[in-house]
């Protein structure tokens, strides 16, 4: 759902049902540590790496139906 469809309405869209296949929770738990380790090596800052991974995974969650669909 695009933002344009709910402008003026106080309730943002909720994620729809997950399509068959990889559940977001499974993806998150399988990838979080690996991504933090890689970004820590790149940034040299574990806290910054965790923040970046969290932001990326939040964005992935918002678009999960399109990503796996």
Number of C-alpha atoms within 10 A of each C-alpha: 11 8 8 7 10 12 10 8 8 7 8 13 13 8 12 10 8 14 12 9 8 12 13 16 10 9 11 16 10 11 13 14 13 12 16 21 15 14 20 17 12 11 12 12 12 16 12 14 20 18 13 16 20 16 12 11 18 13 11 15 16 14 14 20 17 11 9 13 11
